[in-house]
């Protein structure tokens, strides 16, 4: 038997370990190739595909992420395989095989697996790249479908990149073979374990860190996000690490002291083994928890933005079409009659229209510690309340000499003016004084160029001020709400063609912002979902590796328990609990982190996002459950086979 035959036989014999690693690697190569096939697509490189350049940049970043993640994943997997085969290497050494020959054998094995994984990944990636291109065609809304090609640069880049990655990690891992003594290899699984110890102070630190992180995430706003982000991340990571290394031993120790629970059925065996398993696997479970939280939070955020896009656009663009004219009766942007006639020709029905006349004024405000000049739009409370009532916004009642400040975006809850602050509103040639009694965030009128912030005054004073102000110093906001605004893109393009180029910034349309944002979020979700699946499969595979690394030790324990009368059903129940905790504990911790991340996102958006976030969490739970059931079935089968010997 030569080295190649021995390597193939070893792969077949250890396939229960190699299987999860192999398919995870195949999935990594597949995604990497599909992204690369778009990056190196001739139409993308030649600029024949509108809007593809930005997507290409995103995919290049994704390829880097996949390669970096694959490096650490393969490195961990190789280390786990080496640890589980120490006894085997010791026996081969005892039978006369040199360390150099063992290295060649392992090298053959890993080269064979890498070639198979790369070939299968590229083959499956090429098979599914047609569907991938079809999905991108729909999302990019290009006129003709993206042609199916297998770019040679993508093929070579994927194959060479992953082969070098596999080979470099294999050579790095083989160094350990030369450093291990035969007695250490043979006794690797026989090393006695010391009882796990913990520090009560570090356990309390874990709970304090997580509690502080959750509190800050619960309280975060759009203004405090930058301040809170890094402390929340740091405290969450630190708290999670000590939760597994210290807190898990503390909690299980308390359970062992609870006699009514500890001595019930097989709980004694389950808890006693978990004390060692959780302590030994603390770093792995910590990494999986953080990885799960990152993937869930990122996926949840993109999905929430995609689903909540319509609500956010409706809030920021209260009317379907809006434009601002400088001068009371000027039509430098577009004539309203021409606009309505064009909409009628395009079969767009107007639900209602607004015309808000006011006076732009300037005043001094304090922003970021500096006094700056800001432009406000003086409007009448009567005009304001008409639209506020229509859109179910709070109506205002303003006394003479007072004013209410209205900021257009509800997610910003900062107070621009102090309570009862007196401000000086400067017009051309004169100044008006107002006492700001109230501030509202979220306007029923659109945020327009230079007049997005409203200053609402009583109707009589506003009428008097308007009569004293020349028409050319006034401005008018026109707004039109369409019944089927989501299908108005064609009409909007025709209207924009009528607007002078110098006045384009005075004209806004909701449908344009909606389509752009929706397309960006859809593309991001479409691209990111493959990365999320990769991270999910890899994190599950790492837990799977760890279980089978310790399987010989568990087989010996259950074999002894079987001899003293433990039934197969009791062993299955005990194994199910242990494997379930190892699989689901990091998932639950990751979900808990994500829940507070979603709470922070909801605070920032000032929106109820839980129904959208729940979809992402539910999908993750279902996938993890399926992975657990498959791993549990394989693990129980191996344990029972070992116990029966």
N, C-alpha and C positions, 0 to 999 in steps of 0.2 A: 504494500500500500504506500503510495507516494503522498507528498504533502497536499496536493490538490484534492486527491480522493479523501484524505483525512479531514481536510477543511470542509468539503461538501458533506461528509458524514456528520461532522460536528454541528454544522448549520441545521441539518435535518433533525438531529437529536435535541438541539436547543431551540427549536423553532417556537416553542411556547414563550420564550423570552424574546427572540429576534423578531417575531411576528409583528408586535405592536410598534417596535422601532422601525421595522422595514416599511410598514404602511404609512407611518408618520413621515418618514423620509420621502416616500413616494409622493405624498400629498404636498410636501414642501417643494419638491422639484416641479411638480405639476403646476402649482400656482406661480412659481418663479418663471417657468417657461411661458405660461399664458401672458403674464405681464410683459415679459421680454419680447414676445412675438408682436405685441402692440407697440412697444418702444421702438423696435427695429422694423416695423411695418413700412414698406416703401412709400405708401401714401401719406403716412404720418411724417416721415423724414423729409419728403419732398414738399410738405405743406399743402397737399391737395385736400386735406380733411379739415374743414373749419372747426375751430374750437378744440382741436386735438392736442395742441401744444401744452396746455395747462394740465390735461389729463396725463399726458406723457410724463410731465415732471412729477406728478403725484405717484405714478407707477414706478418711476426711478427710485423715489424715496422708499416705496413699499418693497422694492427688490433689495435695497440695502437693509431694511428692517428684517426681511426674511433671512438674508444671509447671516446677519449678526445673531438673530435668534437661533438659527440652525446650528451655528457654531457652538453655542452654549448647550443646546439640546443634545447634539451629537457627543459633545465632550462629556456631559453627564451620563448619557446612555452607555458610552464606552467604559466609563469608570464603573458603572453599575454592573456591566457584564463581566468585567475583570474581577470584581469583588466576588461575584457569585460563582466564579470558576477557579478560585484559588486552590481549592482542594484538588480539582482535576489537574491543574498545572503541577501541583506537588507530586501527585502520583506519576505523571509523565516524567518528571525529573527523577523520581525514585527508580523508574524503569530504565533510565539511561539516556533520556532525551536531554540535550543541552539547552541552555537558555536561548542560544541563538536559533536553534531549531524550533523552539516554542514560539519565538518571535516571528519566524517565517510562517509558521502554521497560522498564527493569529492574523498576520498580514494578509495571507491568502484568503482567510475567511472574510476579513473586512473589505478587501478589494472585490471579492465576488459579490458580497452584499451591496457594496456601493455601485458597482456596475449594473446589477439587477435593478436597484432602486432608481438610478438615474435613467436607465432605459425605460423602465415602466412609467416613471414620472413624465418623461418627455413624450412617450407614446400616448399616455392618457391625456396629457396636456394638449397635444396636437389634435387628439380626437375631440376634445371639448372646446378647443379654441374657436371653432366655428360658432358654437352657441354663445361663447364669450363675446365674439365680434358682433353677433346679432343683437345681444343685449346692449352693447355699447352703441350700436347703430340707432336703436330706439331711444336711448337716453341722450345721445348727442343730436338727435333729430337731423341727421345728414340726409341729403337727397337720395343718394344711392347707397346700398348696403356696403359695409366694409368687406373688401375682397378677402377670401380665405387664402392665406399663403403660409408657408413654413419658412420664415426667414433664416437663412444659413447663419448669420451672426447670432441670432437668438439661440439657435441650436448649439452652436459652438460655445457661446458664452455660458449657457446653462450647464452643459456637459463638463466643460473644463473647470468652471467655478466650483461645482459641487464635488467633482473628483478630487481636486486639490484640497478642498475642505475636508473630505473624508480621509484622504491620505495623510494630511498634516496632523489631524487629531489622532489617527491611528498610530503614527510614529511617536507622537507625544505620550500616548498611553503605554506604548511598548517599553518606555523607559522604566516603568514600574516593575515590569517582569524581571529585569536585570537586578533590581534592588532588593527583591524578596528572597529570603532564605527558604530552603526546602521545609524546614520544621515549621516556619511561620505559615507557609502555604497549606501544609497538611492540617495544622491546628487552627486555621482561620475561623472555622465555624464552631470550634470548641472553646474559644476564649470565654472565660466567665464574665458575666456582666455585673457591674456594681449597681447597687440600688440607686435609682435616680434621686438626686437631691435638688433642692430649690431654695431660693432666697425669698422670704415672705415680702421683703421690701421691693425686690424686682417684680414680683407678682403684682403687688399693689401699684407699682409704677406702670405696669402694662395697662391695668384698668383705668388709672388716672390719665394716661396718655390718650387712650381711645376715647374716654369720656370727654376730655378737653377738645379733641379733634372733632368729635360728633357735635359738640355744643357750638363750636365755631362754624361748622358746616351748616348747622341748623339756622344760625343767625346771619349767615353771609348775605350780602346784597351786591348789586352790580358795582357799587362804589367801593365796597370793602373787599371785593374778590381778590384784587391784586395783593392786598395786605395779608389776607388770610390764606392764600393758596399754598405757599411754601410751608408755613407752620402746620397746616392741616395735613399735608403730605408727609412731612417729617414725623409728626406725632403718630400718624396712622401706621407708618412703616415701623417705627420704633415700638409702638404698643403691640403690633401684631407679632413682632419677633419675640418679645418677652412673654406674650400670651402663650406661645407654643413652648418656648424653652423653660419658662418658669410657671406661668399660670396653669398650664395643662396638668403638670405634676401636682400643683397645689389643689386643683379641683378634684382630681382623681384621689388624692390623699384624703380629702374630706369625705368622698364617697366610701372609701375603705373604712372609715370610722363610723359610718352609718350602718350598723349591724343589720337592721331590718331590710335594707337594700342589698348590702354586700353579700349576705349569706342566703340570698333568695335564688333558687335554681342555679343557673350557671354564671350568675353575675360575678362571683368570686374569681372565676377563671378569666372572664372577659376583662374585668377591670384590672386584675393583676398583670395580664399581658399587655393591656393598653398603656399602662404606666411606662413600660419599657418601649413600646412601639412609638408612642407619641414623642417621648424624649429622644429616641434614636432618630426619628424622622422629622424632628422639629424644623430643621432648616428647609427640608423639602416641602413640608406643609406650609411653611411661611412663604416660600417662593410661589407655590401654587395659589395661595390665598391672594397675594398681591397681584399676581398675573391675572387671576380671575376678576379681581376688582377693577384692574386697568381695562381689561377687555370689555367687561360688562358696562363700565362707566362710559368708555368711548363709543361702544355700539349703541348704548342707550341714548347718549347725547345726540348722535347723528340721527337715530330713528325719531327721537323727540322733535328735533329741528325739522325733519322731513314732514312728520305728521302735523306739527304745530305751525308749519310755515304759513298756512292760510290764515290762521287766527292772528299771527303776528303781523302779517301783511295788512289785514283788515284794520288792525289797531293803528299801524303806522301810516296807512293810506286810507283815511275814512271815506274818501270818494274815489270812484274809479278813474276819473280824469280830472286833473287840477292844473290851473295855470294862474299866474299872477301878472296883472297889468299895473305899471307905474303910471299914475294919472287916472282921474275918475272915469273918464269916458274914452280913454285911448284903447286902441286895438292893435298894438304893435306886435303882440305875440300871435294872436289869431282872433278873428272876428267870431263872437259866439254864434251868430246866425250861420256862418259857414261851417262851424263845428257841428252844429245840430243837423244841418243839411247833409253833411258827410256821414254822420252816424246813421241817419235814416236810410241813406243809400246803401249802407253796409248792413242793414237790417238789425241795427242795435237800438233797442228801446230804452229811453231815459226814464228811470224810476222817479228821480227828483233832481233838482238843480239848486245850487246856492250861489249867492252873490254877497260877499262880505266886504263892505267898504270900511276903511279905517285910515289911521294916520301913523306912519312909521316914526318912532321917536327913539332917541338914544338916552341911556342912563349909565351910571357907573355901578358895577357889581364886583363883588369879591370872588375871585376864582383862583383856587390853588394858592392862596396867600397873596395874590396880587389884585390890585384894582384895575379892571379893564372896562372898556366901553362896550356896551351891548345894545343891540337894536330890539325894541319891543314894538308890538303892533297894537295901537289903541283902538279898541272896539267897544261897541255898546253892549250893555248887559242884555238888552232886549234881543238884539241880533244873536248874541251868544246862546241865550236860553232856547231860542227856536230850534237850533240844531242840537243842543244838548238834550232837549226833550225827545227829539226824533231818534237819537242814538242811545237813549237811556243813560245819559251822563248826568252828573249832579248839576242842578241849576243854581244860579248865583243871584244874590240880592245885594246890591252895592249902594251904600249911602254916598251922598255928595261929599267930595273931597277924599274919598277912599277909593281903593282899587283892589282887584283880585288878580294874582299872577297865575297864568296857566302855562305849564310846561307840556310840550307835545307828547312826551314818552312816559308812560306810567311806570316803567321799570326803574326810572331814576327817582328816588325818594329824597334826594338832598334838598335842603331848604336854601333857596337862592337868596332870599331876603329874611332878615330877622323879623320876629313877630312885632307888628305895628311899626315897622321901619318906614321912615319918611324918605321918599326918593324924589329926585328932580328929573322930570321928563323934558328933554330938550327938543324943541321944534326949531324950524328956521325963524330966527328973530325973537323967540320968546321961550320961556320955561314954565312948565306946569308942575305943581307939587301934588303928590299923592301919598297917602298912608296905606301901605300894603297890609291889609287885614287877613288875607287868606291866600293860600297857594294850593293849586290842584295839579296833579300829574296825570296826563292823559287827556288830550284835547279832542273835541268833536270835529275840529277843523284840521286840515293837513299842515304839516311843517313845510313851509315854503322858503325859498331862498331869501335870506336876510330878515324874514318876518315870521319865523317859526314860533316865537314866544309871544303870547298874547297878554295884554294888560287890559282887563275888563273894567270899565267905569260906568257910572250910572247914565241912563239913557238921555236925560235932559242936558247934563253937562257935555256929553258926547255930541249931541245934536248942535249945541251952541259952538263947540270947538270946531266941528266940521264946517259950520257956516262961516267961521272966521279964517279957515285955512284955504288957500288957493287949491283949485282942483289938481294942478300939476304936482302938488306936494302930497297928495293922497295916493293910496294904492287900493286895489280891489283883488280879492281872491275869488276866482270862479271855480266851482266844483260841479261835477256831473256824476251821478251814480247810475250805472247801467244794470239792467235786470240780469243780463247774461255776460257779466264782465270777464269771466274766465275765457270766453271765446271771442274777445274783442281785439286780439293782437293785430289782426289784419287792418281793422279800422284805425287802431292807434298808429300803425305805421303810415297810413295815408295822411292822418292828421299831422304827424311829426314832419312829413314832407312839406307841409304848408307853413310850418313855423320857421322863421328866419334862423339861420345858424347862430347868430349872435344872441338869440333869445331862447335857445334850447334848454338852458338851465332853469328857465321860468316855467317849463312845461313838464309835468310828471304824469305817469300812468301806472296804475296799480298792477295791471296784467304783466307789464315788462319786468317789474321787480319780482313778481310772483313766479313767472316762468324761469327767470335766471336763478333765483334761490332754490326753487324746486329741482331744477336740473342739476345744480351743484350738489345738493344734498342727496339726490338719487344716485348720482355718479359716485359720490363719496361712500354711500352705503353699499352700493354694488361692488366697489373695489374693496372696501374694508371688510365685507362679510367673509371673504375668503381668508383674509388675515385672521379674523376672529375664529373661524373654524380651525385654522392651523394651530393657533395658540391653545384652543380648547382640546384638540386631539393630542397635542404635545404634552399639555399638563396632565391629562388623563394617562398618557403613556408613561410619564415619569412615575406616577403612583403605581402603575402596573409593574414597572421594572422593580421598584422598591419591594413590592410584595413578593415577587418571585426571587429576588435576591436573598430573602430570608426564609424561603420555603423549606429548605432542608431542616433548619432548626425547628420550624413549626411542625414539620412531619414527625420529627422525633418526639416532640412534646405530645402531640395527639396520638402517636403510637403508644406511648406510655399510658395515656389516659384511657385509650381503648382497651388496654390490657387489664386495667383495674375496674372496667365495667361501664365506661362512657359509651352510650349508643351513638349510631351514625346520625340520628336526628338531632341529638344534643350537640354533636360536633358541628353539624351544619348550622344550627342556630347560633352557636358561639362564633363560628367563622363569619356568618352573615353580619353579626353585630360588629365584629372587629373590622372587617373589610368596609362595611357601611360607614363607620365612623371615620376611617382613613380617607374614604372617597368624599363623603358629604360634609365633614367638618370644614375643610378649606373652602368648599362651595358656599356653606352658610356664612362663614366669616367674610368671604368675598361679596356675597349678596348684601350683608349688613353694611359693609363699606359703601357699596353701590347705592343703597337706599338713601344714605345721607348725602352722597354725591348728587343724586337726583333731586333731593330736597333743596340743595344749594342751587341747582340748575333751575328748579321751579321758582325759587326766590328771585333769581336774576331775571328770568323771563316774566315774572309776575303772572304765572299761568299754572293751571292744574295739569300736570303732565303724568300723573300716576297711571292712568289707563294705558298710555303709550309705554312707559317704563316697565309696567307689569308684563307686557307682551315679550319683551327681551328677556326678562328674568324667568318667565315661564318656559321659554324655549331652552334656555340654559339648563334649567332644572330637568326638563324632559331628556335632553341629550346626556346630561350627567347620569341620570337614572339608567338609561340604556347602556351606557358605558359600564356602570357599576354592575348591572345584571350580567353582562358578558364576562367581566373580570371575575365576578363572584362564582359563576358557573365553572369557569376554567380552574380557579383556585381551589374550590371545593373538590373538584374531580382529582386534582393532583394530591391534595392532602389525604383524601380517603384512600387513594392508591398507595400512598406512602404508609398510612396507618395500618393497612391490611397486610403489609409485608412482614 
